Amino acid sequence: MRRYCALLFLSFTSVPLVTALVNPEASRGPPNGANLRSILTSASNNWASGTAISFAGQDSFDNATERWATYRPPTYAASISPATEKDVATAVKLATSNRLSFLATGGRHGYNTDLASLQNGIAIDLSRLNQVRVDRQARTLTVGPGARFGNIVGPVSDAGFEIQTGTASCPSMIGVTIGGGIGRQMGTLGLVADALVSARLVTADGKIVDVSANSNPELFWGIRGAGFNYGIITQATYKLQPNPTRTTYTSVDVIFPAPKNVSYFRMLETVLANQPARLSVTSSIVYNSTSNQAQIAGSWVYNGPRDAALRVMAPMLALDPSVTSISDVRWEDVSRTAAFGADAIGCVPGRNWNVYSANLRTFRASVGQTAFSRMDAFYKENPTARVSTILLEAFPNQAARAIPNSATAFPWRDTATFV
């Protein structure tokens, strides 16, 4: 087996991920400003015309480094925004040879308290590699690391296809893929990583390699779930699923006040015990400023027409939510419209998000009820923290579980609820 240098990945699994590298042998920070500028702007680098080099204090630098979450972020002295795959490799070689710590990012949605260990490093900003190409004959989608889910759904749908995605429109598709890629279609199509056919990757020594089931298969196994450990993915190709009629999804958003939390979580345990492959359920415990209590905001999405959806959701609707909003939406609009349109708020960058997560193989009503009670008390005791929430994402996993755990590096195919 060919050996590859492992690289540190710092991100999260459910929405978003970034491709990240830190040079393990690099010094704590870069050389002095004058030397760094000389290193990065030297004519010998032969940067492509579209590649941009920026330094702290410049507007272009801020645009290339702003993160979704600002809690304990990395800091940079300079940014390289490659316009070509070759320049990504050049950036890696340049950083390695000069002992410069670096972090490569796609959608910049990754978060981890260890990100702060990178200070005054080099950002390799992949946002300019944002190509989206649909091959109708081959039924494939090819994207760059700068392409976000919101960029791909239109072209894919217009070509008569669909593909499994994450739940938000703003993360990098490749970033989500290499973390596994959970989402609403795990029951019918599997993980986002399960759609991956091939990729091109820059290794720690700056080499560009092709990765697929037939080319570097050990790397192909690793990048589907732990891809952040092996290099920077500069291009990825996915298999598409035919959707010529643009199948209708039914999105039902509901709110339940505090007194109904016990009955809601009891109902949820029953529904999830035999969760249909086409039904995804997210339940958020959030603060209600009018009642000064916690409440439940639910987003129930069914891959199918309204009549079938309402039959499946009947136990929930029978609890008589205080607010009910029902929408018939196409696949490409689900992320944007579900959960009362929360995507628009959730995708705003530069906010102080502080996120923790857990996986549940089985959901119990008592877990939800305890969490609700504690959050209700937390809201009352901590008025400045009332934007905090607990999000329970119950995605069906039939198609995901149909693929053996040994097939990819993703180890949580049997998760029933992501917290």
C-alpha positions in Angstrom: 0.0 0.0 0.0 1.3 3.4 -0.9 2.0 5.7 2.1 0.6 9.2 2.4 1.4 11.9 4.9 -1.6 12.4 7.2 -2.8 16.0 7.5 -4.9 17.4 10.3 -8.6 18.1 9.6 -10.6 20.5 11.6 -14.3 20.6 10.9 -17.7 19.1 11.5 -19.8 16.4 9.9 -23.4 17.5 9.5 -23.2 20.8 7.7 -20.5 21.7 6.7 -17.2 20.9 6.2 -14.0 22.4 5.0 -10.9 20.8 3.6 -8.2 21.6 6.0 -4.5 21.0 6.4 -1.9 22.1 8.9 1.7 21.6 8.2 2.8 19.5 11.2 6.4 20.5 11.0 5.7 24.3 10.5 6.7 26.9 12.9 4.1 28.7 15.1 3.8 31.6 12.7 5.2 33.0 9.5 8.4 34.9 8.9 8.4 38.6 9.3 6.0 40.5 7.1 8.5 41.6 4.5 9.9 38.2 4.0 6.5 36.6 3.8 5.4 39.1 1.2 8.6 38.3 -0.8 8.0 34.6 -0.5 4.4 34.7 -1.7 4.8 37.3 -4.5 8.0 36.0 -6.0 7.8 35.8 -9.8 9.3 32.3 -9.5 6.0 31.0 -8.2 4.4 31.5 -11.7 1.0 32.1 -10.2 -1.9 31.9 -12.8 -3.4 35.3 -13.7 -6.6 34.6 -11.6 -4.7 33.6 -8.5 -4.8 36.2 -5.8 -2.4 36.9 -2.9 -3.7 39.1 -0.1 -2.4 40.2 3.3 -3.9 41.0 6.6 -5.6 44.5 6.5 -6.7 44.2 2.9 -10.4 43.9 2.0 -9.6 41.0 -0.3 -7.9 39.2 2.6 -11.1 39.6 4.7 -13.2 38.2 1.9 -10.8 35.2 1.6 -10.7 34.3 5.3 -14.1 35.2 6.8 -15.5 32.1 8.6 -19.0 30.9 9.3 -18.2 30.6 13.0 -15.9 33.1 14.7 -15.6 31.1 18.0 -11.9 30.4 18.6 -10.9 30.9 14.9 -7.6 30.5 13.3 -5.7 33.7 12.3 -3.7 34.4 9.2 -1.0 36.7 8.0 -1.7 36.1 4.4 -4.0 34.3 2.0 -3.5 32.5 -1.3 -6.6 32.1 -3.4 -5.6 29.7 -6.2 -7.4 29.9 -9.6 -6.0 26.6 -10.8 -5.3 23.1 -9.4 -1.6 23.6 -10.2 -1.5 26.7 -8.0 -3.0 24.7 -5.1 -0.1 22.3 -5.5 2.3 25.3 -5.7 0.9 26.8 -2.5 1.3 23.5 -0.6 5.0 23.1 -1.8 5.7 26.8 -1.0 4.3 26.5 2.5 6.0 23.3 3.2 9.4 24.3 2.0 9.3 27.5 4.0 7.9 25.9 7.2 4.7 27.9 7.0 1.6 26.7 8.9 -1.4 26.6 6.6 -5.1 25.8 6.4 -7.0 25.1 3.2 -10.7 25.9 3.2 -13.7 25.5 0.9 -16.9 27.0 2.3 -15.1 27.9 5.6 -17.9 26.2 7.7 -15.7 23.9 9.7 -15.5 24.5 13.4 -13.4 23.0 16.2 -11.8 24.6 19.2 -8.4 23.4 17.9 -8.7 25.8 15.0 -7.4 28.5 17.3 -4.1 26.6 17.5 -3.3 28.0 14.1 -2.2 31.6 14.6 -0.6 33.9 11.9 -0.7 31.1 9.4 -1.4 31.0 5.7 -4.9 30.6 4.3 -5.3 28.5 1.1 -8.7 29.8 0.0 -10.3 27.4 -2.5 -13.4 29.6 -3.2 -12.2 30.4 -6.8 -12.3 26.7 -7.7 -16.1 26.8 -7.9 -16.8 25.1 -11.1 -20.1 23.1 -11.5 -20.4 20.8 -14.5 -23.2 18.4 -15.3 -22.6 15.6 -17.8 -26.1 14.5 -18.9 -24.9 11.5 -20.9 -22.6 10.2 -18.1 -25.1 11.2 -15.4 -22.4 12.8 -13.3 -21.8 16.1 -11.5 -18.2 17.5 -11.3 -17.5 20.3 -8.8 -14.6 22.2 -7.3 -14.1 22.8 -3.6 -15.5 26.3 -3.8 -18.9 25.1 -5.1 -21.5 25.2 -2.4 -24.8 23.2 -2.4 -26.6 26.3 -3.3 -24.6 26.5 -6.5 -25.2 22.9 -7.7 -28.9 22.3 -7.1 -30.1 24.6 -10.0 -27.9 23.1 -12.7 -28.5 19.5 -11.5 -32.3 20.0 -11.4 -32.4 21.8 -14.7 -30.6 18.8 -16.3 -33.3 16.4 -15.0 -31.4 15.0 -12.0 -31.1 15.2 -8.3 -28.4 14.1 -5.7 -28.2 13.8 -2.0 -27.1 17.0 -0.2 -26.6 18.4 3.2 -29.4 20.4 4.9 -27.9 23.9 4.3 -27.2 25.7 1.0 -23.9 27.4 2.0 -21.4 24.7 2.9 -18.9 23.4 0.3 -20.2 20.2 -1.3 -16.8 18.6 -1.3 -16.3 19.7 2.4 -19.5 17.9 3.4 -18.7 14.9 1.3 -15.3 14.1 2.9 -17.0 14.2 6.4 -19.5 11.7 5.2 -22.4 14.0 4.3 -25.6 13.4 6.3 -28.9 14.8 5.1 -32.6 14.3 4.4 -32.0 11.7 1.6 -30.0 9.2 3.6 -33.0 6.9 3.6 -33.4 6.8 -0.2 -30.0 7.8 -1.6 -27.5 7.4 1.2 -24.7 9.7 2.4 -23.4 12.4 0.1 -20.1 10.5 0.1 -21.9 7.5 -1.3 -22.5 9.4 -4.5 -18.8 10.2 -5.0 -17.3 8.5 -8.1 -13.8 10.1 -8.2 -11.7 13.0 -7.1 -8.4 14.8 -7.7 -6.3 15.5 -4.7 -3.1 17.4 -3.8 -1.0 15.5 -1.3 1.2 16.8 1.5 4.2 16.9 -0.8 2.3 18.8 -3.5 1.6 15.9 -5.9 -1.7 15.7 -7.7 -3.3 12.3 -7.8 -6.5 10.8 -9.2 -8.6 8.9 -6.6 -11.4 6.4 -7.4 -12.3 2.8 -6.8 -9.7 1.9 -9.5 -7.1 4.5 -8.9 -5.6 4.8 -5.4 -8.5 2.8 -3.9 -7.1 3.1 -0.4 -7.3 6.9 -0.7 -10.8 6.6 -2.1 -11.9 4.7 1.0 -10.3 7.3 3.2 -11.7 10.4 1.7 -15.3 9.2 2.1 -15.6 10.0 5.8 -12.0 11.0 6.7 -10.9 12.8 3.6 -9.6 15.7 5.5 -6.6 13.5 6.6 -5.1 13.0 3.2 -4.9 16.2 1.2 -6.7 19.0 -0.5 -9.4 17.8 -2.9 -9.4 20.1 -6.0 -12.2 18.4 -8.0 -14.8 15.7 -7.3 -17.2 13.8 -9.5 -20.5 12.4 -8.3 -23.2 10.1 -9.8 -26.6 11.7 -10.3 -30.1 10.2 -9.9 -32.7 10.8 -12.7 -35.5 13.2 -11.6 -37.1 14.2 -15.0 -40.4 15.3 -13.4 -38.8 17.2 -10.6 -40.3 15.2 -7.8 -42.4 17.2 -5.3 -41.3 17.3 -1.7 -43.7 18.3 1.1 -42.3 20.5 3.8 -44.3 20.9 7.0 -43.0 23.4 9.6 -44.7 23.4 13.0 -44.3 25.0 16.5 -45.4 23.4 19.7 -45.5 25.4 23.0 -43.9 24.2 26.2 -46.9 22.3 27.6 -46.9 20.0 24.6 -43.2 18.9 24.8 -43.9 15.7 26.6 -46.6 14.5 24.1 -44.4 15.7 21.2 -41.4 13.6 22.2 -43.5 10.6 23.0 -45.0 10.8 19.5 -41.5 11.3 18.0 -40.2 8.2 19.6 -43.0 6.2 18.2 -42.6 7.6 14.7 -38.9 7.2 14.6 -39.1 3.6 15.7 -40.4 2.9 12.2 -39.2 5.9 10.3 -40.1 5.9 6.6 -37.2 6.2 4.2 -38.7 9.3 2.7 -39.4 11.2 5.9 -36.8 13.4 7.7 -37.6 15.2 11.0 -35.7 18.0 12.7 -36.8 19.2 16.1 -35.3 22.4 17.6 -35.7 23.5 21.2 -35.7 27.2 21.0 -36.6 30.2 23.1 -40.1 31.9 22.8 -39.7 35.6 23.8 -43.5 36.0 24.2 -44.1 33.2 26.6 -40.6 33.3 28.2 -40.4 29.6 27.8 -38.8 27.0 25.6 -40.7 25.7 22.6 -40.3 23.1 19.8 -39.9 24.2 16.2 -40.2 21.1 14.0 -39.3 20.7 10.3 -40.9 17.6 8.8 -39.9 16.9 5.2 -41.3 14.1 3.0 -40.0 13.1 -0.3 -43.4 12.8 -2.1 -46.7 14.5 -2.6 -48.8 16.2 0.0 -51.5 13.5 0.5 -48.9 10.8 1.2 -46.9 13.2 3.4 -49.9 14.1 5.6 -50.7 10.5 6.1 -47.2 9.8 7.4 -47.2 13.0 9.5 -50.7 12.4 11.0 -49.5 11.5 14.5 -47.6 14.8 14.7 -50.4 16.9 13.3 -52.9 15.3 15.7 -51.1 17.0 18.5 -52.5 20.3 17.1 -49.4 22.5 16.8 -49.8 26.2 17.5 -48.3 27.1 14.1 -48.4 24.9 11.0 -47.0 25.8 7.6 -47.3 23.4 4.7 -45.4 23.9 1.4 -45.1 21.8 -1.8 -41.5 22.3 -3.0 -39.1 20.9 -5.5 -35.9 19.1 -4.6 -33.7 22.1 -5.4 -35.8 24.4 -3.0 -36.0 22.2 0.1 -33.0 23.5 1.9 -34.0 27.1 1.2 -37.6 26.8 2.3 -37.7 24.2 5.1 -37.6 25.1 8.8 -39.4 28.4 8.2 -36.6 29.5 5.8 -33.9 29.2 8.5 -31.3 28.6 5.8 -31.1 32.4 5.2 -30.3 33.1 8.8 -28.1 30.0 9.4 -25.9 30.8 6.5 -24.9 34.2 7.6 -21.1 34.2 8.2 -19.1 35.9 10.9 -21.3 34.9 13.9 -20.1 33.5 17.2 -21.4 30.0 16.8 -20.3 27.5 19.4 -21.4 24.0 18.4 -21.2 20.6 20.1 -22.7 17.4 18.8 -23.5 13.8 19.6 -25.0 10.8 17.7 -27.9 8.6 19.0 -28.6 5.1 17.6 -32.0 5.2 19.3 -34.2 8.2 20.2 -36.0 8.0 23.5 -38.8 10.4 24.6 -37.1 10.8 27.9 -34.0 12.3 26.3 -36.0 14.9 24.5 -38.1 15.8 27.6 -35.0 16.1 29.8 -33.2 18.3 27.2 -36.3 20.5 26.9 -36.7 20.9 30.7 -33.0 21.9 31.1 -33.1 24.3 28.2 -36.2 26.0 29.6 -34.3 26.5 32.9 -31.2 27.6 31.0 -33.1 30.3 29.1 -34.6 31.7 32.3 -31.2 31.7 34.1 -29.2 33.1 31.1 -31.0 35.9 29.3 -28.0 36.7 27.1 -27.8 33.1 25.8 -31.4 32.8 24.6 -30.3 32.3 21.0 -28.9 28.9 22.0 -30.7 25.9 20.7 -30.7 22.1 20.7 -31.3 20.6 17.3 -32.3 16.9 16.9 -31.9 15.8 13.3 -33.6 12.5 12.7 -32.7 11.4 9.2 -33.8 8.1 7.8 -30.8 5.8 7.3 -32.1 2.8 5.2 -29.9 3.5 2.1 -26.9 4.6 4.2 -27.0 1.4 6.2 -27.4 -0.7 3.1 -23.7 0.0 2.4 -21.3 -1.9 4.7 -19.4 0.1 7.2 -16.2 -1.3 5.8 -16.9 0.3 2.4 -15.9 3.8 3.5 -14.2 5.6 6.4 -17.5 6.9 7.7 -18.4 5.0 10.9 -21.8 6.2 11.9 -24.2 4.8 9.3 -26.5 3.4 12.0 -27.1 6.8 13.6 -30.8 7.5 14.1 -30.6 11.0 15.4 -27.8 13.6 15.1 -27.8 16.1 18.0 
